[in-house]
Amino acid sequence: MSKKFHSWFIFGGALLALLLFSGGVFAASGKFSIVGMGTVPDLMTIRAVQCVKQADIVILEGEGDKAAWKNFIDGKEVWIFGHSSQVFYGVDPQTLKSDVAREKAIRMAKYRQEMMDKIKDAVEKGKNVASLQWGDPMMYGITFYLEMLPKDLPSEIIPGVGAYQAASAAVKMSPPYGWDTNAVILTMADWPGRADTNEKLMATQSSMIFYTMHLNYPQLFKQLRRHYPANTPVAVVSHAGDREHQKVIFSTVGRFLKEIKYQELPVEAHMLMVGKFLKVGQARKEGLVHGKDYVEGKHFSEPEGGKK
């Protein structure tokens, strides 16, 4: 080995060691994952099962999740980081006039940062950390982790079977097919300052799927009656995807408040579905005639080289 090569070899090794020691490279690092766990455990994907199995630390949204996923997390270190962690996220505490609100916003920002520091430290020490979330984390889940953590920290989001997909399967109808509409609006209860309020979204009479947390049913159906015909089908799906507890109740925009005891529906465990798709199925007003040229060109064109 030449002296020049030997010198470069030593220098390169020293540089690599320095980078590793300083944390500039996540050489021996673990990984942070956000995992969609499905609406029930047996709707977990294979990838989700593998990820949870490999996790050293799991983050849950509440103590009750320990029992739900006991078979997957038994023996693992558990941290709790609930949905309340989102409170005041995106708000500058100094812009709040209320002393109480400002102090809470500061506490919540500190709480979030402490959890991010714990995750970063664990991953850099070679631990696999997984945040387990019901349904699909991309629908009203907690994903701001990846906005706060270093961009070069190894991370992944594993999608899950969410309440929208499970509820659609329960009614055995596909929401995009609305006879003369082709869109699905996924939404939840209105809140102060929101630009896309539900009544504005109703103007197109598209299929609407409501995540029902804090939903004011009398107010909502008053709005629906102003935009949808009274005979527009409605379905409530409780415990979507759970073969033992799943329940579907059908009604209409005009009759819902009279015949459905919405006060007795399971809190945060039911979906509200509104739209013609519940009745017409996949039938469309134009029968896909507008796509005739595309369909014929794609599926019925002559083989290359002409007729055979």
C-alpha positions in Angstrom: 0.0 0.0 0.0 1.4 3.4 -1.0 2.0 6.1 1.6 -0.4 8.4 -0.3 -3.2 5.8 -0.3 -2.5 5.0 3.3 -2.8 8.6 4.3 -6.1 9.1 2.4 -7.4 5.8 4.0 -6.7 7.1 7.5 -8.2 10.5 6.7 -11.4 9.0 5.3 -11.8 6.7 8.2 -11.3 9.6 10.7 -13.9 11.7 8.8 -16.5 9.0 8.7 -16.0 8.4 12.5 -16.4 12.1 13.1 -19.6 12.3 11.1 -21.1 9.2 12.9 -20.1 10.6 16.3 -21.6 14.0 15.6 -24.9 12.6 14.4 -24.4 13.9 10.9 -25.2 10.5 9.5 -27.9 8.1 10.8 -25.6 5.1 10.1 -26.8 2.9 13.0 -30.1 4.6 13.4 -33.5 3.0 13.7 -36.7 4.3 12.0 -39.8 6.3 12.9 -43.1 5.0 11.4 -46.7 6.2 11.5 -48.8 3.1 11.1 -52.4 2.8 10.1 -53.9 0.0 12.1 -57.3 -0.3 10.3 -60.7 0.1 11.9 -60.2 -3.2 13.6 -57.1 -5.3 14.1 -57.9 -7.9 11.5 -58.0 -5.1 8.9 -54.3 -4.3 9.4 -52.2 -4.7 6.3 -49.3 -7.1 6.1 -46.9 -4.2 6.0 -48.4 -2.7 9.2 -48.1 -6.1 11.0 -44.4 -6.4 10.0 -43.7 -2.8 11.1 -45.3 -3.2 14.5 -43.5 -6.5 15.0 -40.1 -4.8 14.3 -40.9 -1.8 16.6 -39.0 -1.4 19.9 -41.2 1.4 21.0 -44.9 2.1 20.2 -46.7 5.3 20.6 -50.5 5.1 21.4 -53.2 7.7 21.5 -54.7 6.4 24.7 -54.5 3.8 27.4 -57.4 1.9 25.9 -55.4 1.1 22.8 -53.2 -1.2 24.9 -56.0 -3.8 25.1 -57.0 -3.4 21.5 -53.6 -4.2 20.2 -52.3 -6.3 23.0 -51.3 -9.2 20.7 -49.1 -6.9 18.7 -47.5 -4.7 21.3 -47.0 -7.1 24.3 -43.6 -6.7 25.8 -42.8 -3.4 23.9 -42.1 0.0 25.5 -45.2 2.1 25.2 -45.5 5.9 25.1 -48.8 7.8 25.1 -49.3 10.8 22.8 -53.0 11.5 22.2 -55.1 13.5 19.8 -55.1 16.4 22.2 -51.5 17.0 21.1 -52.9 18.8 18.1 -54.4 21.6 20.2 -53.0 25.0 19.2 -50.7 23.4 16.6 -50.0 26.1 14.0 -51.0 28.9 16.3 -48.4 31.5 17.5 -49.1 31.7 21.3 -48.1 35.4 21.3 -51.1 36.2 19.0 -53.6 34.9 21.6 -55.3 37.6 23.7 -56.4 35.3 26.5 -53.7 34.6 29.1 -55.2 31.2 29.7 -55.2 30.3 26.1 -51.7 31.6 25.6 -50.3 29.7 28.5 -52.0 26.5 27.3 -50.6 27.0 23.7 -47.1 27.4 25.2 -47.5 24.2 27.3 -48.8 22.2 24.2 -45.9 23.4 22.1 -43.5 22.3 24.8 -45.3 18.9 25.1 -45.0 18.3 21.3 -41.4 19.3 21.2 -40.5 17.0 24.1 -42.1 14.1 22.3 -40.2 14.9 19.1 -37.0 15.0 21.1 -37.7 11.6 22.6 -38.4 10.1 19.1 -35.3 11.6 17.6 -33.1 10.4 20.5 -34.5 6.9 20.3 -34.1 6.6 16.5 -30.6 7.9 16.6 -29.8 5.2 19.2 -31.0 2.5 16.8 -34.6 2.1 18.0 -37.6 1.5 15.8 -40.4 3.8 16.9 -44.0 3.3 15.6 -47.0 5.6 16.2 -50.0 3.3 16.0 -53.2 5.0 14.8 -56.7 3.8 14.2 -57.9 3.5 10.6 -55.8 5.5 8.1 -53.6 8.2 9.7 -54.0 10.3 6.6 -57.6 11.0 7.5 -57.7 13.3 10.6 -54.8 11.4 12.2 -51.6 12.7 13.7 -49.0 13.3 11.0 -47.3 16.5 12.2 -44.6 14.4 13.6 -42.9 14.5 10.2 -43.2 18.3 10.1 -41.4 18.7 13.3 -38.8 15.9 13.1 -35.5 16.4 11.2 -36.1 15.7 7.5 -33.2 13.3 7.3 -34.5 11.1 10.1 -35.5 7.8 8.6 -39.3 7.7 8.5 -42.3 6.1 6.8 -46.1 6.3 6.8 -47.9 3.0 6.4 -51.5 3.6 5.2 -54.4 1.7 6.8 -57.9 0.7 6.0 -59.8 3.8 7.2 -63.4 4.3 8.2 -64.3 5.7 4.8 -63.2 2.5 3.0 -64.7 0.3 5.7 -68.1 2.1 5.7 -68.2 2.0 1.9 -67.7 -1.7 2.0 -70.4 -2.1 4.6 -73.0 -0.5 2.4 -71.7 -2.3 -0.6 -71.9 0.8 -2.8 -69.1 3.0 -4.2 -69.5 6.7 -3.3 -67.9 8.2 -6.4 -70.8 6.8 -8.5 -73.5 9.4 -7.9 -75.5 9.0 -11.1 -74.7 12.5 -12.4 -71.9 13.4 -10.0 -68.4 11.9 -9.8 -66.9 13.3 -6.6 -66.8 12.3 -2.9 -66.5 14.9 -0.2 -64.9 13.7 3.1 -65.6 16.1 5.9 -66.4 16.6 9.6 -68.2 19.1 11.8 -67.8 22.8 11.0 -65.6 24.9 13.3 -65.1 28.6 13.7 -63.1 30.3 10.9 -63.3 27.4 8.5 -63.5 28.5 4.8 -64.9 25.3 3.3 -68.0 24.9 5.6 -70.3 22.0 5.0 -73.1 24.0 3.5 -70.8 25.4 0.9 -69.7 21.9 0.0 -73.3 20.7 -0.4 -73.9 23.0 -3.4 -72.8 20.4 -5.9 -75.0 17.6 -4.4 -71.9 15.3 -4.5 -71.7 12.2 -2.3 -70.8 13.3 1.2 -69.1 11.2 3.9 -69.1 12.7 7.4 -66.6 11.8 10.2 -69.1 12.4 12.9 -67.0 13.8 15.8 -68.9 16.7 17.4 -71.5 16.7 14.6 -74.6 18.7 15.2 -77.2 16.5 13.5 -80.2 18.9 13.6 -78.1 21.7 12.1 -76.5 19.4 9.6 -79.8 18.0 8.3 -81.4 21.5 8.1 -78.5 22.4 5.8 -78.8 19.1 3.8 -82.5 19.7 3.2 -81.7 23.1 1.6 -79.5 21.4 -1.0 -80.5 17.7 -1.4 -83.9 16.4 -2.4 -85.8 14.9 0.6 -85.6 11.4 -0.9 -81.8 11.5 -1.1 -80.5 8.2 0.6 -78.6 8.4 3.9 -76.8 5.6 5.7 -75.2 5.4 9.2 -72.5 2.8 9.6 -71.5 2.0 13.1 -68.2 0.1 13.9 -67.3 -0.1 10.3 -65.3 -3.2 9.4 -66.0 -5.0 12.7 -67.8 -8.2 11.7 -69.3 -8.7 15.2 -70.5 -5.1 15.8 -70.9 -3.4 12.5 -74.4 -2.1 11.9 -75.9 -0.2 8.9 -79.1 2.0 9.2 -80.6 3.4 6.1 -82.8 6.5 5.9 -83.2 9.7 3.8 -82.4 13.3 4.1 -86.1 14.1 4.8 -86.8 11.3 7.3 -83.5 11.0 9.2 -84.2 13.2 12.2 -87.7 11.6 12.6 -86.7 8.0 12.5 -83.0 7.7 13.6 -82.1 8.1 17.3 -78.8 9.8 16.5 -78.2 10.6 20.2 -77.8 6.9 20.8 -75.2 6.3 18.0 -71.8 5.2 19.3 -69.6 8.2 19.9 -66.7 8.5 17.4 -67.5 5.0 16.1 -70.0 5.7 13.3 -69.9 7.3 9.9 -72.7 9.3 8.1 -73.0 8.8 4.3 -75.2 10.9 2.1 -75.8 10.6 -1.6 -77.5 9.0 -4.6 -74.8 6.4 -4.8 -76.5 4.5 -2.0 -79.4 3.8 -4.4 -78.2 3.9 -8.0 -75.0 1.9 -7.5 -72.6 2.1 -10.4 -75.2 3.1 -12.9 -74.4 6.5 -14.5 -76.6 9.0 -16.2 -74.6 8.9 -19.4 -73.6 5.3 -19.1 -70.0 6.2 -19.6 -70.8 7.2 -23.2 -68.5 10.2 -22.9 -65.6 7.7 -22.6 -66.6 5.7 -25.7 -63.7 6.8 -27.8 -61.2 6.2 -25.0 -62.7 2.8 -24.2 -62.8 1.6 -27.8 -59.3 2.9 -28.4 -57.9 1.3 -25.3 -59.6 -2.1 -25.4 -60.9 -2.7 -28.9 -58.2 -1.4 -31.2 -56.7 -3.6 -33.9 -53.5 -5.5 -33.1 -50.3 -3.9 -34.4 -49.7 -4.8 -38.1 -53.4 -4.6 -39.0 -56.2 -7.2 -38.9 -55.3 -10.8 -38.4 
